[in-house]
Amino acid sequence: MPAVRMIPYLKDVSFDPETLQVVTDAFDYAMISLRGWKQPDVVQEVVAQRIILLATKGERDAATLIEKALEGVQARPDLA
């Protein structure tokens, strides 16, 4: 249940159920695109914060959330 990993980042925000699903799905797919959950905690936190910020500003398209959250973030090859 990867979406559970995003729960700590959601403590200060509230989304309707549909948006919450989009946000958690976007986070899961973003992390998978970075070669899974082996990324350092700080990478997971940055990606989560970016997705949440975009969603609080009204973005609801998962592909856009993922793309924008991953701008400038690269998977570490040694963690693949």
MARKE-216280 format. One record per atom (N, C-alpha, C, CB): residue in one letter; atom name; x, y, z. Coordinates in nm, 2 decimals. Atoms other than C-alpha are relative to their C-alpha. Glycine has a CB too. Example, Ala and Ser with C-alpha at 12.3 -4.5 7.8 and 13.67 -1.06 7.14 Angstrom:
<pts>
{pt "A", "N", {0.09, -0.12, 0.00}},
{pt "A", "CA", {1.23, -0.45, 0.78}},
{pt "A", "C", {0.09, 0.12, 0.00}},
{pt "A", "CB", {-0.10, 0.00, 0.12}},
{pt "S", "N", {-0.09, -0.11, 0.00}},
{pt "S", "CA", {1.37, -0.11, 0.71}},
{pt "S", "C", {-0.08, 0.11, 0.08}},
{pt "S", "CB", {0.04, 0.05, -0.14}},
</pts>
This chain:
<pts>
{pt "M", "N", {0.08, -0.12, 0.00}},
{pt "M", "CA", {0.00, 0.00, 0.00}},
{pt "M", "C", {0.09, 0.13, 0.00}},
{pt "M", "CB", {-0.09, 0.00, 0.12}},
{pt "P", "N", {-0.09, -0.11, 0.01}},
{pt "P", "CA", {0.24, 0.27, -0.13}},
{pt "P", "C", {-0.06, 0.14, 0.04}},
{pt "P", "CB", {0.05, 0.01, -0.14}},
{pt "A", "N", {0.06, -0.13, -0.03}},
{pt "A", "CA", {-0.01, 0.56, -0.08}},
{pt "A", "C", {0.01, 0.03, 0.15}},
{pt "A", "CB", {-0.15, 0.00, -0.04}},
{pt "V", "N", {-0.02, -0.02, -0.14}},
{pt "V", "CA", {0.04, 0.52, 0.29}},
{pt "V", "C", {0.12, 0.08, 0.03}},
{pt "V", "CB", {0.01, -0.13, 0.08}},
{pt "R", "N", {-0.13, -0.07, -0.02}},
{pt "R", "CA", {0.39, 0.66, 0.25}},
{pt "R", "C", {-0.02, 0.15, -0.02}},
{pt "R", "CB", {0.10, -0.05, -0.10}},
{pt "M", "N", {0.03, -0.15, 0.02}},
{pt "M", "CA", {0.23, 1.00, 0.15}},
{pt "M", "C", {-0.07, 0.06, 0.12}},
{pt "M", "CB", {-0.07, 0.02, -0.13}},
{pt "I", "N", {0.08, -0.05, -0.11}},
{pt "I", "CA", {0.02, 1.03, 0.46}},
{pt "I", "C", {0.07, 0.11, 0.09}},
{pt "I", "CB", {-0.04, -0.11, 0.09}},
{pt "P", "N", {-0.06, -0.10, -0.09}},
{pt "P", "CA", {0.28, 1.22, 0.67}},
{pt "P", "C", {0.01, 0.14, -0.07}},
{pt "P", "CB", {0.14, -0.04, 0.03}},
{pt "Y", "N", {0.00, -0.13, 0.07}},
{pt "Y", "CA", {0.29, 1.49, 0.40}},
{pt "Y", "C", {-0.13, 0.07, -0.02}},
{pt "Y", "CB", {0.07, -0.02, -0.14}},
{pt "L", "N", {0.13, -0.05, 0.01}},
{pt "L", "CA", {-0.08, 1.54, 0.40}},
{pt "L", "C", {-0.06, 0.06, 0.12}},
{pt "L", "CB", {-0.09, -0.11, -0.06}},
{pt "K", "N", {0.06, -0.04, -0.13}},
{pt "K", "CA", {-0.12, 1.64, 0.76}},
{pt "K", "C", {-0.05, 0.14, 0.01}},
{pt "K", "CB", {0.11, -0.01, 0.11}},
{pt "D", "N", {0.05, -0.14, -0.01}},
{pt "D", "CA", {-0.17, 2.01, 0.69}},
{pt "D", "C", {-0.09, 0.04, -0.11}},
{pt "D", "CB", {0.12, 0.09, 0.00}},
{pt "V", "N", {0.09, -0.04, 0.11}},
{pt "V", "CA", {-0.40, 1.99, 0.39}},
{pt "V", "C", {-0.12, -0.09, 0.00}},
{pt "V", "CB", {0.08, -0.02, -0.14}},
{pt "S", "N", {0.12, 0.08, 0.01}},
{pt "S", "CA", {-0.74, 1.86, 0.31}},
{pt "S", "C", {-0.05, 0.00, -0.15}},
{pt "S", "CB", {-0.11, 0.06, 0.09}},
{pt "F", "N", {0.05, 0.01, 0.13}},
{pt "F", "CA", {-0.86, 1.73, -0.02}},
{pt "F", "C", {-0.13, -0.09, 0.00}},
{pt "F", "CB", {0.10, -0.07, -0.10}},
{pt "D", "N", {0.11, 0.09, 0.02}},
{pt "D", "CA", {-1.19, 1.58, -0.14}},
{pt "D", "C", {0.05, -0.14, -0.04}},
{pt "D", "CB", {-0.11, 0.06, -0.10}},
{pt "P", "N", {-0.04, 0.14, 0.03}},
{pt "P", "CA", {-1.18, 1.20, -0.19}},
{pt "P", "C", {0.06, -0.02, -0.14}},
{pt "P", "CB", {-0.11, -0.09, 0.02}},
{pt "E", "N", {-0.04, 0.01, 0.14}},
{pt "E", "CA", {-1.14, 1.23, -0.57}},
{pt "E", "C", {0.14, 0.06, -0.02}},
{pt "E", "CB", {-0.09, 0.06, -0.10}},
{pt "T", "N", {-0.13, -0.07, 0.01}},
{pt "T", "CA", {-0.85, 1.48, -0.55}},
{pt "T", "C", {0.11, -0.08, 0.08}},
{pt "T", "CB", {-0.01, 0.14, 0.05}},
{pt "L", "N", {-0.09, 0.08, -0.08}},
{pt "L", "CA", {-0.69, 1.27, -0.27}},
{pt "L", "C", {0.05, -0.12, -0.08}},
{pt "L", "CB", {-0.06, -0.04, 0.13}},
{pt "Q", "N", {-0.04, 0.12, 0.08}},
{pt "Q", "CA", {-0.69, 0.97, -0.50}},
{pt "Q", "C", {0.10, 0.04, -0.11}},
{pt "Q", "CB", {-0.12, -0.07, -0.06}},
{pt "V", "N", {-0.09, -0.05, 0.10}},
{pt "V", "CA", {-0.53, 1.17, -0.78}},
{pt "V", "C", {0.14, 0.03, 0.05}},
{pt "V", "CB", {-0.06, 0.13, -0.07}},
{pt "V", "N", {-0.12, -0.04, -0.06}},
{pt "V", "CA", {-0.27, 1.31, -0.55}},
{pt "V", "C", {0.09, -0.12, 0.04}},
{pt "V", "CB", {-0.02, 0.09, 0.12}},
{pt "T", "N", {-0.08, 0.12, -0.04}},
{pt "T", "CA", {-0.17, 0.98, -0.40}},
{pt "T", "C", {0.04, -0.09, -0.12}},
{pt "T", "CB", {-0.08, -0.09, 0.10}},
{pt "D", "N", {-0.04, 0.07, 0.12}},
{pt "D", "CA", {-0.17, 0.81, -0.74}},
{pt "D", "C", {0.12, 0.06, -0.07}},
{pt "D", "CB", {-0.12, -0.02, -0.10}},
{pt "A", "N", {-0.11, -0.07, 0.06}},
{pt "A", "CA", {0.05, 1.08, -0.88}},
{pt "A", "C", {0.13, -0.02, 0.08}},
{pt "A", "CB", {-0.03, 0.15, -0.01}},
{pt "F", "N", {-0.12, 0.02, -0.08}},
{pt "F", "CA", {0.29, 1.04, -0.59}},
{pt "F", "C", {0.06, -0.14, -0.03}},
{pt "F", "CB", {-0.03, 0.02, 0.15}},
{pt "D", "N", {-0.04, 0.14, 0.03}},
{pt "D", "CA", {0.30, 0.66, -0.64}},
{pt "D", "C", {0.07, -0.02, -0.13}},
{pt "D", "CB", {-0.12, -0.10, 0.01}},
{pt "Y", "N", {-0.06, 0.02, 0.13}},
{pt "Y", "CA", {0.37, 0.68, -1.01}},
{pt "Y", "C", {0.13, 0.08, -0.01}},
{pt "Y", "CB", {-0.10, 0.05, -0.11}},
{pt "A", "N", {-0.13, -0.08, 0.00}},
{pt "A", "CA", {0.63, 0.96, -0.96}},
{pt "A", "C", {0.11, -0.08, 0.06}},
{pt "A", "CB", {-0.02, 0.13, 0.07}},
{pt "M", "N", {-0.11, 0.08, -0.07}},
{pt "M", "CA", {0.82, 0.74, -0.72}},
{pt "M", "C", {0.04, -0.12, -0.08}},
{pt "M", "CB", {-0.05, -0.04, 0.14}},
{pt "I", "N", {-0.03, 0.11, 0.09}},
{pt "I", "CA", {0.79, 0.44, -0.95}},
{pt "I", "C", {0.09, 0.04, -0.11}},
{pt "I", "CB", {-0.13, -0.07, -0.05}},
{pt "S", "N", {-0.08, -0.05, 0.11}},
{pt "S", "CA", {0.94, 0.65, -1.23}},
{pt "S", "C", {0.14, 0.03, 0.05}},
{pt "S", "CB", {-0.07, 0.12, -0.06}},
{pt "L", "N", {-0.13, -0.02, -0.05}},
{pt "L", "CA", {1.23, 0.72, -1.00}},
{pt "L", "C", {0.06, -0.13, 0.05}},
{pt "L", "CB", {-0.01, 0.10, 0.12}},
{pt "R", "N", {-0.05, 0.13, -0.03}},
{pt "R", "CA", {1.30, 0.35, -0.97}},
{pt "R", "C", {-0.05, -0.05, 0.14}},
{pt "R", "CB", {0.15, 0.00, 0.00}},
{pt "G", "N", {0.06, 0.06, -0.12}},
{pt "G", "CA", {1.07, 0.28, -0.67}},
{pt "G", "C", {0.03, 0.08, 0.12}},
{pt "G", "CB", {0.04, -0.13, 0.01}},
{pt "W", "N", {-0.01, -0.06, -0.14}},
{pt "W", "CA", {1.09, 0.34, -0.30}},
{pt "W", "C", {0.14, 0.00, 0.06}},
{pt "W", "CB", {-0.10, -0.07, 0.09}},
{pt "K", "N", {-0.14, 0.00, -0.05}},
{pt "K", "CA", {1.47, 0.32, -0.27}},
{pt "K", "C", {0.06, 0.13, 0.00}},
{pt "K", "CB", {0.08, -0.10, -0.09}},
{pt "Q", "N", {-0.05, -0.14, 0.00}},
{pt "Q", "CA", {1.50, 0.69, -0.31}},
{pt "Q", "C", {0.01, 0.05, 0.14}},
{pt "Q", "CB", {-0.09, 0.09, -0.08}},
{pt "P", "N", {-0.01, -0.06, -0.13}},
{pt "P", "CA", {1.62, 0.89, -0.01}},
{pt "P", "C", {-0.13, 0.07, 0.04}},
{pt "P", "CB", {0.12, 0.10, 0.01}},
{pt "D", "N", {0.12, -0.07, -0.06}},
{pt "D", "CA", {1.35, 1.03, 0.22}},
{pt "D", "C", {-0.02, 0.14, -0.05}},
{pt "D", "CB", {0.00, -0.01, 0.15}},
{pt "V", "N", {0.01, -0.14, 0.04}},
{pt "V", "CA", {1.43, 1.38, 0.11}},
{pt "V", "C", {-0.05, 0.01, -0.14}},
{pt "V", "CB", {0.14, 0.07, 0.00}},
{pt "V", "N", {0.06, 0.00, 0.14}},
{pt "V", "CA", {1.35, 1.29, -0.26}},
{pt "V", "C", {-0.15, -0.02, 0.01}},
{pt "V", "CB", {0.07, -0.10, -0.08}},
{pt "Q", "N", {0.14, 0.03, -0.02}},
{pt "Q", "CA", {1.02, 1.14, -0.15}},
{pt "Q", "C", {-0.07, 0.13, 0.05}},
{pt "Q", "CB", {-0.02, -0.12, 0.09}},
{pt "E", "N", {0.07, -0.12, -0.05}},
{pt "E", "CA", {0.94, 1.45, 0.05}},
{pt "E", "C", {-0.01, 0.11, -0.10}},
{pt "E", "CB", {0.09, 0.05, 0.12}},
{pt "V", "N", {0.00, -0.10, 0.10}},
{pt "V", "CA", {1.03, 1.69, -0.23}},
{pt "V", "C", {-0.11, -0.02, -0.10}},
{pt "V", "CB", {0.13, 0.02, -0.07}},
{pt "V", "N", {0.10, 0.04, 0.09}},
{pt "V", "CA", {0.81, 1.50, -0.47}},
{pt "V", "C", {-0.14, 0.02, 0.06}},
{pt "V", "CB", {0.02, -0.14, -0.05}},
{pt "A", "N", {0.13, -0.02, -0.06}},
{pt "A", "CA", {0.52, 1.49, -0.23}},
{pt "A", "C", {-0.04, 0.14, 0.02}},
{pt "A", "CB", {0.00, -0.07, 0.14}},
{pt "Q", "N", {0.03, -0.14, -0.02}},
{pt "Q", "CA", {0.54, 1.85, -0.14}},
{pt "Q", "C", {-0.03, 0.08, -0.13}},
{pt "Q", "CB", {0.12, 0.07, 0.07}},
{pt "R", "N", {0.03, -0.06, 0.13}},
{pt "R", "CA", {0.55, 1.95, -0.51}},
{pt "R", "C", {-0.14, -0.03, -0.04}},
{pt "R", "CB", {0.10, -0.04, -0.10}},
{pt "I", "N", {0.13, 0.05, 0.05}},
{pt "I", "CA", {0.24, 1.74, -0.59}},
{pt "I", "C", {-0.11, 0.07, 0.09}},
{pt "I", "CB", {-0.01, -0.15, 0.02}},
{pt "I", "N", {0.10, -0.07, -0.09}},
{pt "I", "CA", {0.05, 1.88, -0.28}},
{pt "I", "C", {-0.01, 0.14, -0.04}},
{pt "I", "CB", {0.04, -0.02, 0.14}},
{pt "L", "N", {0.01, -0.15, 0.03}},
{pt "L", "CA", {0.14, 2.24, -0.37}},
{pt "L", "C", {-0.08, 0.02, -0.13}},
{pt "L", "CB", {0.14, 0.06, -0.01}},
{pt "L", "N", {0.07, -0.02, 0.13}},
{pt "L", "CA", {0.02, 2.20, -0.73}},
{pt "L", "C", {-0.15, -0.03, 0.02}},
{pt "L", "CB", {0.06, -0.10, -0.10}},
{pt "A", "N", {0.14, 0.03, -0.02}},
{pt "A", "CA", {-0.30, 2.03, -0.61}},
{pt "A", "C", {-0.07, 0.10, 0.08}},
{pt "A", "CB", {-0.01, -0.14, 0.07}},
{pt "T", "N", {0.06, -0.11, -0.08}},
{pt "T", "CA", {-0.37, 2.30, -0.36}},
{pt "T", "C", {-0.03, 0.12, -0.09}},
{pt "T", "CB", {0.08, 0.04, 0.12}},
{pt "K", "N", {0.02, -0.11, 0.10}},
{pt "K", "CA", {-0.34, 2.55, -0.65}},
{pt "K", "C", {-0.10, -0.04, -0.11}},
{pt "K", "CB", {0.13, 0.04, -0.06}},
{pt "G", "N", {0.11, 0.04, 0.09}},
{pt "G", "CA", {-0.61, 2.35, -0.84}},
{pt "G", "C", {0.04, -0.10, -0.11}},
{pt "G", "CB", {-0.04, 0.12, -0.07}},
{pt "E", "N", {-0.04, 0.10, 0.10}},
{pt "E", "CA", {-0.41, 2.11, -1.06}},
{pt "E", "C", {-0.06, -0.13, 0.04}},
{pt "E", "CB", {0.15, -0.01, -0.02}},
{pt "R", "N", {0.07, 0.13, -0.03}},
{pt "R", "CA", {-0.61, 1.78, -1.09}},
{pt "R", "C", {0.04, -0.10, -0.10}},
{pt "R", "CB", {-0.15, 0.02, 0.00}},
{pt "D", "N", {-0.04, 0.09, 0.10}},
{pt "D", "CA", {-0.44, 1.62, -1.39}},
{pt "D", "C", {0.13, -0.08, 0.06}},
{pt "D", "CB", {0.03, 0.07, -0.13}},
{pt "A", "N", {-0.11, 0.08, -0.06}},
{pt "A", "CA", {-0.22, 1.33, -1.26}},
{pt "A", "C", {0.13, 0.01, -0.08}},
{pt "A", "CB", {-0.04, -0.15, 0.01}},
{pt "A", "N", {-0.12, 0.00, 0.09}},
{pt "A", "CA", {0.02, 1.34, -1.56}},
{pt "A", "C", {0.07, 0.14, 0.02}},
{pt "A", "CB", {-0.04, -0.01, -0.15}},
{pt "T", "N", {-0.06, -0.13, -0.02}},
{pt "T", "CA", {0.08, 1.72, -1.50}},
{pt "T", "C", {0.06, 0.00, 0.14}},
{pt "T", "CB", {-0.10, 0.11, -0.02}},
{pt "L", "N", {-0.06, 0.01, -0.13}},
{pt "L", "CA", {0.13, 1.66, -1.13}},
{pt "L", "C", {0.13, -0.07, 0.00}},
{pt "L", "CB", {-0.10, -0.06, 0.10}},
{pt "I", "N", {-0.13, 0.08, 0.01}},
{pt "I", "CA", {0.39, 1.39, -1.20}},
{pt "I", "C", {0.11, 0.08, -0.07}},
{pt "I", "CB", {-0.03, -0.13, -0.07}},
{pt "E", "N", {-0.10, -0.07, 0.08}},
{pt "E", "CA", {0.57, 1.59, -1.47}},
{pt "E", "C", {0.06, 0.12, 0.08}},
{pt "E", "CB", {-0.06, 0.05, -0.13}},
{pt "K", "N", {-0.05, -0.12, -0.07}},
{pt "K", "CA", {0.59, 1.91, -1.26}},
{pt "K", "C", {0.08, -0.04, 0.13}},
{pt "K", "CB", {-0.12, 0.09, 0.04}},
{pt "A", "N", {-0.07, 0.04, -0.12}},
{pt "A", "CA", {0.69, 1.72, -0.94}},
{pt "A", "C", {0.14, -0.05, -0.03}},
{pt "A", "CB", {-0.09, -0.10, 0.07}},
{pt "L", "N", {-0.12, 0.06, 0.03}},
{pt "L", "CA", {0.97, 1.55, -1.11}},
{pt "L", "C", {0.10, 0.09, -0.07}},
{pt "L", "CB", {-0.02, -0.12, -0.09}},
{pt "E", "N", {-0.09, -0.09, 0.07}},
{pt "E", "CA", {1.12, 1.85, -1.28}},
{pt "E", "C", {0.13, 0.02, 0.08}},
{pt "E", "CB", {-0.07, 0.14, -0.02}},
{pt "G", "N", {-0.13, -0.02, -0.06}},
{pt "G", "CA", {1.49, 1.86, -1.19}},
{pt "G", "C", {0.04, -0.12, 0.10}},
{pt "G", "CB", {0.00, 0.12, 0.08}},
{pt "V", "N", {-0.03, 0.11, -0.09}},
{pt "V", "CA", {1.47, 1.53, -0.99}},
{pt "V", "C", {0.04, -0.12, -0.09}},
{pt "V", "CB", {-0.12, -0.04, 0.09}},
{pt "Q", "N", {-0.05, 0.11, 0.07}},
{pt "Q", "CA", {1.66, 1.23, -1.12}},
{pt "Q", "C", {0.02, -0.12, 0.09}},
{pt "Q", "CB", {0.13, 0.03, -0.08}},
{pt "A", "N", {-0.03, 0.12, -0.08}},
{pt "A", "CA", {1.68, 0.87, -1.00}},
{pt "A", "C", {0.15, -0.02, 0.01}},
{pt "A", "CB", {-0.06, -0.12, -0.07}},
{pt "R", "N", {-0.14, 0.03, -0.03}},
{pt "R", "CA", {2.01, 0.78, -0.84}},
{pt "R", "C", {0.02, -0.14, -0.06}},
{pt "R", "CB", {0.03, 0.01, 0.15}},
{pt "P", "N", {-0.02, 0.13, 0.06}},
{pt "P", "CA", {2.15, 0.50, -1.06}},
{pt "P", "C", {0.05, -0.11, 0.10}},
{pt "P", "CB", {0.11, 0.01, -0.10}},
{pt "D", "N", {-0.05, 0.09, -0.10}},
{pt "D", "CA", {2.32, 0.34, -0.75}},
{pt "D", "C", {-0.11, -0.06, 0.08}},
{pt "D", "CB", {0.11, 0.06, 0.08}},
{pt "L", "N", {0.11, 0.05, -0.08}},
{pt "L", "CA", {1.98, 0.28, -0.60}},
{pt "L", "C", {-0.10, -0.08, -0.09}},
{pt "L", "CB", {-0.07, 0.12, 0.07}},
{pt "A", "N", {0.10, 0.07, 0.09}},
{pt "A", "CA", {1.82, 0.11, -0.90}},
{pt "A", "C", {0.00, -0.15, 0.03}},
{pt "A", "CB", {0.05, 0.01, -0.15}},
</pts>
